[in-house]
Amino acid sequence: MPDSAHRIRVLVVDDSAYNRRALTAILQSSERIEVVGTALFLDLQLTVPGGAVLPMAGGSLVAVAPTHR
C-alpha cells in the first residue's frame, strides 16, 4: 500500500446520494486512492439585473474525512 504522500486524494461530488456512495465505494477499492470527502452538486439558475437567467453551480452537504479537516 502506498504511503499517504503518494496516494491520490479525491473529493466525490455528485447530485445523487446513490452515485456519491457508489463512486466512493468504487474508488476506495483501490489502494492508491483515498476519498477525503463528498459533496452535493446543485445545478442552479441565477437571475441577474436586466432579467437574464444564467446557469450557476452550487455545492452543499460537504463532508470531509476527520483526517483532512
PyMOL Python script that loads the backbone (N, CA, C, O; Angstrom):
from pymol import cmd

cmd.read_pdbstr("""\
ATOM      1  N   MET A   1       0.843  -1.185   0.000  1.00  0.00           N
ATOM      2  CA  MET A   1       0.000   0.000   0.000  1.00  0.00           C
ATOM      3  C   MET A   1       0.884   1.243   0.000  1.00  0.00           C
ATOM      4  O   MET A   1       1.803   1.340   0.813  1.00  0.00           O
ATOM      5  N   PRO A   2       0.621   2.206  -0.907  1.00  0.00           N
ATOM      6  CA  PRO A   2       1.426   3.420  -0.950  1.00  0.00           C
ATOM      7  C   PRO A   2       1.240   4.244   0.321  1.00  0.00           C
ATOM      8  O   PRO A   2       0.163   4.261   0.916  1.00  0.00           O
ATOM      9  N   ASP A   3       2.319   4.932   0.728  1.00  0.00           N
ATOM     10  CA  ASP A   3       2.161   5.784   1.902  1.00  0.00           C
ATOM     11  C   ASP A   3       1.258   6.965   1.542  1.00  0.00           C
ATOM     12  O   ASP A   3       1.012   7.224   0.364  1.00  0.00           O
ATOM     13  N   SER A   4       0.773   7.671   2.543  1.00  0.00           N
ATOM     14  CA  SER A   4      -0.230   8.716   2.308  1.00  0.00           C
ATOM     15  C   SER A   4       0.283   9.836   1.411  1.00  0.00           C
ATOM     16  O   SER A   4      -0.521  10.504   0.761  1.00  0.00           O
ATOM     17  N   ALA A   5       1.585  10.064   1.355  1.00  0.00           N
ATOM     18  CA  ALA A   5       2.134  11.116   0.500  1.00  0.00           C
ATOM     19  C   ALA A   5       2.010  10.768  -0.974  1.00  0.00           C
ATOM     20  O   ALA A   5       2.044  11.662  -1.819  1.00  0.00           O
ATOM     21  N   HIS A   6       1.866   9.481  -1.304  1.00  0.00           N
ATOM     22  CA  HIS A   6       1.802   9.054  -2.697  1.00  0.00           C
ATOM     23  C   HIS A   6       0.412   8.584  -3.107  1.00  0.00           C
ATOM     24  O   HIS A   6       0.233   8.082  -4.217  1.00  0.00           O
ATOM     25  N   ARG A   7      -0.566   8.738  -2.236  1.00  0.00           N
ATOM     26  CA  ARG A   7      -1.931   8.348  -2.571  1.00  0.00           C
ATOM     27  C   ARG A   7      -2.641   9.501  -3.279  1.00  0.00           C
ATOM     28  O   ARG A   7      -2.337  10.669  -3.038  1.00  0.00           O
ATOM     29  N   ILE A   8      -3.566   9.172  -4.134  1.00  0.00           N
ATOM     30  CA  ILE A   8      -4.376  10.168  -4.819  1.00  0.00           C
ATOM     31  C   ILE A   8      -5.568  10.495  -3.922  1.00  0.00           C
ATOM     32  O   ILE A   8      -6.336   9.606  -3.555  1.00  0.00           O
ATOM     33  N   ARG A   9      -5.718  11.769  -3.573  1.00  0.00           N
ATOM     34  CA  ARG A   9      -6.819  12.195  -2.705  1.00  0.00           C
ATOM     35  C   ARG A   9      -7.955  12.736  -3.573  1.00  0.00           C
ATOM     36  O   ARG A   9      -7.728  13.549  -4.469  1.00  0.00           O
ATOM     37  N   VAL A  10      -9.181  12.277  -3.299  1.00  0.00           N
ATOM     38  CA  VAL A  10     -10.319  12.587  -4.153  1.00  0.00           C
ATOM     39  C   VAL A  10     -11.482  13.143  -3.329  1.00  0.00           C
ATOM     40  O   VAL A  10     -11.765  12.650  -2.237  1.00  0.00           O
ATOM     41  N   LEU A  11     -12.146  14.160  -3.851  1.00  0.00           N
ATOM     42  CA  LEU A  11     -13.402  14.660  -3.316  1.00  0.00           C
ATOM     43  C   LEU A  11     -14.484  14.236  -4.305  1.00  0.00           C
ATOM     44  O   LEU A  11     -14.442  14.635  -5.468  1.00  0.00           O
ATOM     45  N   VAL A  12     -15.449  13.435  -3.863  1.00  0.00           N
ATOM     46  CA  VAL A  12     -16.519  12.936  -4.730  1.00  0.00           C
ATOM     47  C   VAL A  12     -17.682  13.931  -4.669  1.00  0.00           C
ATOM     48  O   VAL A  12     -18.217  14.207  -3.596  1.00  0.00           O
ATOM     49  N   VAL A  13     -18.069  14.468  -5.841  1.00  0.00           N
ATOM     50  CA  VAL A  13     -19.147  15.452  -5.919  1.00  0.00           C
ATOM     51  C   VAL A  13     -20.168  14.973  -6.949  1.00  0.00           C
ATOM     52  O   VAL A  13     -19.818  14.698  -8.097  1.00  0.00           O
ATOM     53  N   ASP A  14     -21.432  14.875  -6.533  1.00  0.00           N
ATOM     54  CA  ASP A  14     -22.500  14.469  -7.447  1.00  0.00           C
ATOM     55  C   ASP A  14     -23.821  14.924  -6.844  1.00  0.00           C
ATOM     56  O   ASP A  14     -23.903  15.176  -5.642  1.00  0.00           O
ATOM     57  N   ASP A  15     -24.857  15.031  -7.673  1.00  0.00           N
ATOM     58  CA  ASP A  15     -26.163  15.458  -7.167  1.00  0.00           C
ATOM     59  C   ASP A  15     -26.998  14.297  -6.647  1.00  0.00           C
ATOM     60  O   ASP A  15     -28.107  14.505  -6.156  1.00  0.00           O
ATOM     61  N   SER A  16     -26.486  13.096  -6.748  1.00  0.00           N
ATOM     62  CA  SER A  16     -27.215  11.916  -6.295  1.00  0.00           C
ATOM     63  C   SER A  16     -26.482  11.244  -5.133  1.00  0.00           C
ATOM     64  O   SER A  16     -25.303  10.910  -5.250  1.00  0.00           O
ATOM     65  N   ALA A  17     -27.180  11.046  -4.012  1.00  0.00           N
ATOM     66  CA  ALA A  17     -26.568  10.359  -2.869  1.00  0.00           C
ATOM     67  C   ALA A  17     -26.155   8.946  -3.251  1.00  0.00           C
ATOM     68  O   ALA A  17     -25.110   8.464  -2.812  1.00  0.00           O
ATOM     69  N   TYR A  18     -26.967   8.278  -4.065  1.00  0.00           N
ATOM     70  CA  TYR A  18     -26.635   6.922  -4.516  1.00  0.00           C
ATOM     71  C   TYR A  18     -25.322   6.923  -5.293  1.00  0.00           C
ATOM     72  O   TYR A  18     -24.450   6.091  -5.042  1.00  0.00           O
ATOM     73  N   ASN A  19     -25.178   7.858  -6.238  1.00  0.00           N
ATOM     74  CA  ASN A  19     -23.947   7.934  -7.033  1.00  0.00           C
ATOM     75  C   ASN A  19     -22.739   8.263  -6.172  1.00  0.00           C
ATOM     76  O   ASN A  19     -21.659   7.712  -6.383  1.00  0.00           O
ATOM     77  N   ARG A  20     -22.913   9.175  -5.185  1.00  0.00           N
ATOM     78  CA  ARG A  20     -21.792   9.509  -4.303  1.00  0.00           C
ATOM     79  C   ARG A  20     -21.330   8.279  -3.533  1.00  0.00           C
ATOM     80  O   ARG A  20     -20.130   8.031  -3.420  1.00  0.00           O
ATOM     81  N   ARG A  21     -22.283   7.501  -2.997  1.00  0.00           N
ATOM     82  CA  ARG A  21     -21.924   6.281  -2.261  1.00  0.00           C
ATOM     83  C   ARG A  21     -21.264   5.259  -3.182  1.00  0.00           C
ATOM     84  O   ARG A  21     -20.258   4.651  -2.819  1.00  0.00           O
ATOM     85  N   ALA A  22     -21.832   5.071  -4.379  1.00  0.00           N
ATOM     86  CA  ALA A  22     -21.290   4.082  -5.318  1.00  0.00           C
ATOM     87  C   ALA A  22     -19.887   4.471  -5.773  1.00  0.00           C
ATOM     88  O   ALA A  22     -18.984   3.635  -5.788  1.00  0.00           O
ATOM     89  N   LEU A  23     -19.702   5.737  -6.143  1.00  0.00           N
ATOM     90  CA  LEU A  23     -18.374   6.190  -6.573  1.00  0.00           C
ATOM     91  C   LEU A  23     -17.352   6.080  -5.447  1.00  0.00           C
ATOM     92  O   LEU A  23     -16.209   5.681  -5.672  1.00  0.00           O
ATOM     93  N   THR A  24     -17.770   6.437  -4.235  1.00  0.00           N
ATOM     94  CA  THR A  24     -16.870   6.332  -3.087  1.00  0.00           C
ATOM     95  C   THR A  24     -16.439   4.889  -2.880  1.00  0.00           C
ATOM     96  O   THR A  24     -15.257   4.622  -2.663  1.00  0.00           O
ATOM     97  N   ALA A  25     -17.381   3.955  -2.942  1.00  0.00           N
ATOM     98  CA  ALA A  25     -17.055   2.538  -2.758  1.00  0.00           C
ATOM     99  C   ALA A  25     -16.110   2.038  -3.845  1.00  0.00           C
ATOM    100  O   ALA A  25     -15.161   1.307  -3.559  1.00  0.00           O
ATOM    101  N   ILE A  26     -16.368   2.429  -5.082  1.00  0.00           N
ATOM    102  CA  ILE A  26     -15.503   2.005  -6.195  1.00  0.00           C
ATOM    103  C   ILE A  26     -14.095   2.568  -6.020  1.00  0.00           C
ATOM    104  O   ILE A  26     -13.110   1.842  -6.151  1.00  0.00           O
ATOM    105  N   LEU A  27     -14.006   3.858  -5.726  1.00  0.00           N
ATOM    106  CA  LEU A  27     -12.694   4.494  -5.589  1.00  0.00           C
ATOM    107  C   LEU A  27     -11.919   3.948  -4.398  1.00  0.00           C
ATOM    108  O   LEU A  27     -10.702   3.780  -4.478  1.00  0.00           O
ATOM    109  N   GLN A  28     -12.606   3.669  -3.296  1.00  0.00           N
ATOM    110  CA  GLN A  28     -11.920   3.168  -2.106  1.00  0.00           C
ATOM    111  C   GLN A  28     -11.432   1.733  -2.273  1.00  0.00           C
ATOM    112  O   GLN A  28     -10.649   1.253  -1.453  1.00  0.00           O
ATOM    113  N   SER A  29     -11.877   1.047  -3.310  1.00  0.00           N
ATOM    114  CA  SER A  29     -11.399  -0.319  -3.540  1.00  0.00           C
ATOM    115  C   SER A  29      -9.959  -0.320  -4.049  1.00  0.00           C
ATOM    116  O   SER A  29      -9.310  -1.366  -4.068  1.00  0.00           O
ATOM    117  N   SER A  30      -9.457   0.843  -4.460  1.00  0.00           N
ATOM    118  CA  SER A  30      -8.073   0.964  -4.913  1.00  0.00           C
ATOM    119  C   SER A  30      -7.184   1.404  -3.752  1.00  0.00           C
ATOM    120  O   SER A  30      -7.533   2.319  -3.006  1.00  0.00           O
ATOM    121  N   GLU A  31      -6.058   0.759  -3.608  1.00  0.00           N
ATOM    122  CA  GLU A  31      -5.109   1.150  -2.549  1.00  0.00           C
ATOM    123  C   GLU A  31      -4.464   2.499  -2.826  1.00  0.00           C
ATOM    124  O   GLU A  31      -3.952   3.137  -1.907  1.00  0.00           O
ATOM    125  N   ARG A  32      -4.481   2.941  -4.074  1.00  0.00           N
ATOM    126  CA  ARG A  32      -3.808   4.188  -4.433  1.00  0.00           C
ATOM    127  C   ARG A  32      -4.702   5.414  -4.282  1.00  0.00           C
ATOM    128  O   ARG A  32      -4.218   6.542  -4.386  1.00  0.00           O
ATOM    129  N   ILE A  33      -6.002   5.214  -4.039  1.00  0.00           N
ATOM    130  CA  ILE A  33      -6.943   6.330  -3.968  1.00  0.00           C
ATOM    131  C   ILE A  33      -7.513   6.439  -2.560  1.00  0.00           C
ATOM    132  O   ILE A  33      -7.897   5.443  -1.946  1.00  0.00           O
ATOM    133  N   GLU A  34      -7.559   7.680  -2.063  1.00  0.00           N
ATOM    134  CA  GLU A  34      -8.145   7.962  -0.759  1.00  0.00           C
ATOM    135  C   GLU A  34      -9.260   8.985  -0.933  1.00  0.00           C
ATOM    136  O   GLU A  34      -8.992  10.119  -1.328  1.00  0.00           O
ATOM    137  N   VAL A  35     -10.497   8.613  -0.650  1.00  0.00           N
ATOM    138  CA  VAL A  35     -11.619   9.551  -0.706  1.00  0.00           C
ATOM    139  C   VAL A  35     -11.593  10.360   0.584  1.00  0.00           C
ATOM    140  O   VAL A  35     -11.765   9.815   1.675  1.00  0.00           O
ATOM    141  N   VAL A  36     -11.377  11.663   0.448  1.00  0.00           N
ATOM    142  CA  VAL A  36     -11.242  12.522   1.625  1.00  0.00           C
ATOM    143  C   VAL A  36     -12.518  13.312   1.918  1.00  0.00           C
ATOM    144  O   VAL A  36     -12.601  14.002   2.934  1.00  0.00           O
ATOM    145  N   GLY A  37     -13.515  13.213   1.029  1.00  0.00           N
ATOM    146  CA  GLY A  37     -14.760  13.910   1.287  1.00  0.00           C
ATOM    147  C   GLY A  37     -15.776  13.694   0.191  1.00  0.00           C
ATOM    148  O   GLY A  37     -15.465  13.173  -0.881  1.00  0.00           O
ATOM    149  N   THR A  38     -17.004  14.105   0.481  1.00  0.00           N
ATOM    150  CA  THR A  38     -18.079  14.065  -0.501  1.00  0.00           C
ATOM    151  C   THR A  38     -18.845  15.377  -0.431  1.00  0.00           C
ATOM    152  O   THR A  38     -18.811  16.074   0.583  1.00  0.00           O
ATOM    153  N   ALA A  39     -19.535  15.708  -1.517  1.00  0.00           N
ATOM    154  CA  ALA A  39     -20.327  16.936  -1.552  1.00  0.00           C
ATOM    155  C   ALA A  39     -21.467  16.781  -2.550  1.00  0.00           C
ATOM    156  O   ALA A  39     -21.395  15.986  -3.488  1.00  0.00           O
ATOM    157  N   LEU A  40     -22.515  17.556  -2.324  1.00  0.00           N
ATOM    158  CA  LEU A  40     -23.671  17.582  -3.197  1.00  0.00           C
ATOM    159  C   LEU A  40     -23.485  18.701  -4.212  1.00  0.00           C
ATOM    160  O   LEU A  40     -23.165  19.832  -3.846  1.00  0.00           O
ATOM    161  N   PHE A  41     -23.686  18.382  -5.495  1.00  0.00           N
ATOM    162  CA  PHE A  41     -23.622  19.365  -6.572  1.00  0.00           C
ATOM    163  C   PHE A  41     -25.023  19.822  -6.896  1.00  0.00           C
ATOM    164  O   PHE A  41     -25.930  19.000  -7.027  1.00  0.00           O
ATOM    165  N   LEU A  42     -25.214  21.110  -7.027  1.00  0.00           N
ATOM    166  CA  LEU A  42     -26.522  21.671  -7.371  1.00  0.00           C
ATOM    167  C   LEU A  42     -26.439  22.403  -8.706  1.00  0.00           C
ATOM    168  O   LEU A  42     -25.519  23.191  -8.926  1.00  0.00           O
ATOM    169  N   ASP A  43     -27.382  22.149  -9.584  1.00  0.00           N
ATOM    170  CA  ASP A  43     -27.483  22.840 -10.872  1.00  0.00           C
ATOM    171  C   ASP A  43     -28.532  23.936 -10.695  1.00  0.00           C
ATOM    172  O   ASP A  43     -29.726  23.649 -10.607  1.00  0.00           O
ATOM    173  N   LEU A  44     -28.088  25.179 -10.644  1.00  0.00           N
ATOM    174  CA  LEU A  44     -28.963  26.300 -10.310  1.00  0.00           C
ATOM    175  C   LEU A  44     -29.047  27.300 -11.456  1.00  0.00           C
ATOM    176  O   LEU A  44     -28.307  27.214 -12.435  1.00  0.00           O
ATOM    177  N   GLN A  45     -29.976  28.259 -11.308  1.00  0.00           N
ATOM    178  CA  GLN A  45     -30.078  29.382 -12.233  1.00  0.00           C
ATOM    179  C   GLN A  45     -30.033  30.674 -11.433  1.00  0.00           C
ATOM    180  O   GLN A  45     -30.588  30.759 -10.338  1.00  0.00           O
ATOM    181  N   LEU A  46     -29.373  31.671 -11.986  1.00  0.00           N
ATOM    182  CA  LEU A  46     -29.226  32.961 -11.317  1.00  0.00           C
ATOM    183  C   LEU A  46     -29.808  34.041 -12.218  1.00  0.00           C
ATOM    184  O   LEU A  46     -29.391  34.187 -13.367  1.00  0.00           O
ATOM    185  N   THR A  47     -30.766  34.795 -11.701  1.00  0.00           N
ATOM    186  CA  THR A  47     -31.326  35.916 -12.453  1.00  0.00           C
ATOM    187  C   THR A  47     -30.528  37.163 -12.095  1.00  0.00           C
ATOM    188  O   THR A  47     -30.410  37.523 -10.924  1.00  0.00           O
ATOM    189  N   VAL A  48     -29.986  37.811 -13.108  1.00  0.00           N
ATOM    190  CA  VAL A  48     -29.149  38.997 -12.910  1.00  0.00           C
ATOM    191  C   VAL A  48     -29.944  40.244 -13.279  1.00  0.00           C
ATOM    192  O   VAL A  48     -30.975  40.145 -13.945  1.00  0.00           O
ATOM    193  N   PRO A  49     -29.473  41.424 -12.851  1.00  0.00           N
ATOM    194  CA  PRO A  49     -30.167  42.656 -13.222  1.00  0.00           C
ATOM    195  C   PRO A  49     -30.370  42.726 -14.738  1.00  0.00           C
ATOM    196  O   PRO A  49     -29.453  42.441 -15.508  1.00  0.00           O
ATOM    197  N   GLY A  50     -31.544  43.097 -15.146  1.00  0.00           N
ATOM    198  CA  GLY A  50     -31.890  43.123 -16.559  1.00  0.00           C
ATOM    199  C   GLY A  50     -32.732  41.911 -16.945  1.00  0.00           C
ATOM    200  O   GLY A  50     -33.280  41.855 -18.045  1.00  0.00           O
ATOM    201  N   GLY A  51     -32.834  40.938 -16.031  1.00  0.00           N
ATOM    202  CA  GLY A  51     -33.701  39.798 -16.266  1.00  0.00           C
ATOM    203  C   GLY A  51     -33.065  38.579 -16.908  1.00  0.00           C
ATOM    204  O   GLY A  51     -33.728  37.552 -17.057  1.00  0.00           O
ATOM    205  N   ALA A  52     -31.806  38.663 -17.289  1.00  0.00           N
ATOM    206  CA  ALA A  52     -31.149  37.493 -17.891  1.00  0.00           C
ATOM    207  C   ALA A  52     -31.007  36.388 -16.845  1.00  0.00           C
ATOM    208  O   ALA A  52     -30.743  36.655 -15.672  1.00  0.00           O
ATOM    209  N   VAL A  53     -31.185  35.155 -17.287  1.00  0.00           N
ATOM    210  CA  VAL A  53     -31.041  33.994 -16.404  1.00  0.00           C
ATOM    211  C   VAL A  53     -29.783  33.239 -16.821  1.00  0.00           C
ATOM    212  O   VAL A  53     -29.648  32.827 -17.973  1.00  0.00           O
ATOM    213  N   LEU A  54     -28.873  33.066 -15.880  1.00  0.00           N
ATOM    214  CA  LEU A  54     -27.595  32.412 -16.159  1.00  0.00           C
ATOM    215  C   LEU A  54     -27.495  31.099 -15.396  1.00  0.00           C
ATOM    216  O   LEU A  54     -27.987  30.992 -14.273  1.00  0.00           O
ATOM    217  N   PRO A  55     -26.855  30.093 -16.005  1.00  0.00           N
ATOM    218  CA  PRO A  55     -26.627  28.845 -15.270  1.00  0.00           C
ATOM    219  C   PRO A  55     -25.598  29.081 -14.166  1.00  0.00           C
ATOM    220  O   PRO A  55     -24.669  29.873 -14.317  1.00  0.00           O
ATOM    221  N   MET A  56     -25.787  28.381 -13.067  1.00  0.00           N
ATOM    222  CA  MET A  56     -24.874  28.541 -11.938  1.00  0.00           C
ATOM    223  C   MET A  56     -24.749  27.205 -11.209  1.00  0.00           C
ATOM    224  O   MET A  56     -25.729  26.471 -11.075  1.00  0.00           O
ATOM    225  N   ALA A  57     -23.579  26.903 -10.753  1.00  0.00           N
ATOM    226  CA  ALA A  57     -23.353  25.684  -9.973  1.00  0.00           C
ATOM    227  C   ALA A  57     -23.299  26.042  -8.497  1.00  0.00           C
ATOM    228  O   ALA A  57     -22.882  27.138  -8.123  1.00  0.00           O
ATOM    229  N   GLY A  58     -23.722  25.110  -7.676  1.00  0.00           N
ATOM    230  CA  GLY A  58     -23.662  25.302  -6.237  1.00  0.00           C
ATOM    231  C   GLY A  58     -23.249  24.015  -5.566  1.00  0.00           C
ATOM    232  O   GLY A  58     -23.328  22.941  -6.161  1.00  0.00           O
ATOM    233  N   GLY A  59     -22.812  24.122  -4.341  1.00  0.00           N
ATOM    234  CA  GLY A  59     -22.405  22.944  -3.588  1.00  0.00           C
ATOM    235  C   GLY A  59     -22.969  22.996  -2.181  1.00  0.00           C
ATOM    236  O   GLY A  59     -23.148  24.072  -1.612  1.00  0.00           O
ATOM    237  N   SER A  60     -23.245  21.827  -1.626  1.00  0.00           N
ATOM    238  CA  SER A  60     -23.792  21.742  -0.278  1.00  0.00           C
ATOM    239  C   SER A  60     -23.473  20.368   0.284  1.00  0.00           C
ATOM    240  O   SER A  60     -22.896  19.528  -0.407  1.00  0.00           O
ATOM    241  N   LEU A  61     -23.847  20.137   1.533  1.00  0.00           N
ATOM    242  CA  LEU A  61     -23.651  18.846   2.195  1.00  0.00           C
ATOM    243  C   LEU A  61     -22.212  18.348   2.076  1.00  0.00           C
ATOM    244  O   LEU A  61     -21.974  17.176   1.785  1.00  0.00           O
ATOM    245  N   VAL A  62     -21.269  19.236   2.300  1.00  0.00           N
ATOM    246  CA  VAL A  62     -19.865  18.874   2.204  1.00  0.00           C
ATOM    247  C   VAL A  62     -19.471  18.079   3.458  1.00  0.00           C
ATOM    248  O   VAL A  62     -19.655  18.543   4.583  1.00  0.00           O
ATOM    249  N   ALA A  63     -18.934  16.893   3.246  1.00  0.00           N
ATOM    250  CA  ALA A  63     -18.469  16.046   4.342  1.00  0.00           C
ATOM    251  C   ALA A  63     -16.993  15.741   4.102  1.00  0.00           C
ATOM    252  O   ALA A  63     -16.609  15.309   3.015  1.00  0.00           O
ATOM    253  N   VAL A  64     -16.182  15.965   5.114  1.00  0.00           N
ATOM    254  CA  VAL A  64     -14.739  15.780   4.977  1.00  0.00           C
ATOM    255  C   VAL A  64     -14.270  14.743   5.998  1.00  0.00           C
ATOM    256  O   VAL A  64     -14.737  14.721   7.137  1.00  0.00           O
ATOM    257  N   ALA A  65     -13.350  13.896   5.577  1.00  0.00           N
ATOM    258  CA  ALA A  65     -12.790  12.886   6.481  1.00  0.00           C
ATOM    259  C   ALA A  65     -12.131  13.580   7.670  1.00  0.00           C
ATOM    260  O   ALA A  65     -11.528  14.639   7.496  1.00  0.00           O
ATOM    261  N   PRO A  66     -12.228  13.014   8.870  1.00  0.00           N
ATOM    262  CA  PRO A  66     -11.627  13.635  10.051  1.00  0.00           C
ATOM    263  C   PRO A  66     -10.130  13.895   9.896  1.00  0.00           C
ATOM    264  O   PRO A  66      -9.591  14.799  10.535  1.00  0.00           O
ATOM    265  N   THR A  67      -9.468  13.129   9.070  1.00  0.00           N
ATOM    266  CA  THR A  67      -8.033  13.304   8.857  1.00  0.00           C
ATOM    267  C   THR A  67      -7.706  14.488   7.959  1.00  0.00           C
ATOM    268  O   THR A  67      -6.534  14.830   7.802  1.00  0.00           O
ATOM    269  N   HIS A  68      -8.720  15.125   7.361  1.00  0.00           N
ATOM    270  CA  HIS A  68      -8.478  16.222   6.416  1.00  0.00           C
ATOM    271  C   HIS A  68      -9.234  17.488   6.771  1.00  0.00           C
ATOM    272  O   HIS A  68      -9.498  18.313   5.896  1.00  0.00           O
ATOM    273  N   ARG A  69      -9.585  17.655   8.029  1.00  0.00           N
ATOM    274  CA  ARG A  69     -10.293  18.864   8.445  1.00  0.00           C
ATOM    275  C   ARG A  69      -9.344  19.979   8.721  1.00  0.00           C
ATOM    276  O   ARG A  69      -9.769  21.076   9.084  1.00  0.00           O
TER     277      ARG A  69
END
""", "prot")
cmd.dss("prot")
cmd.show_as("cartoon", "prot")
cmd.util.cbc("prot")
cmd.orient("prot")
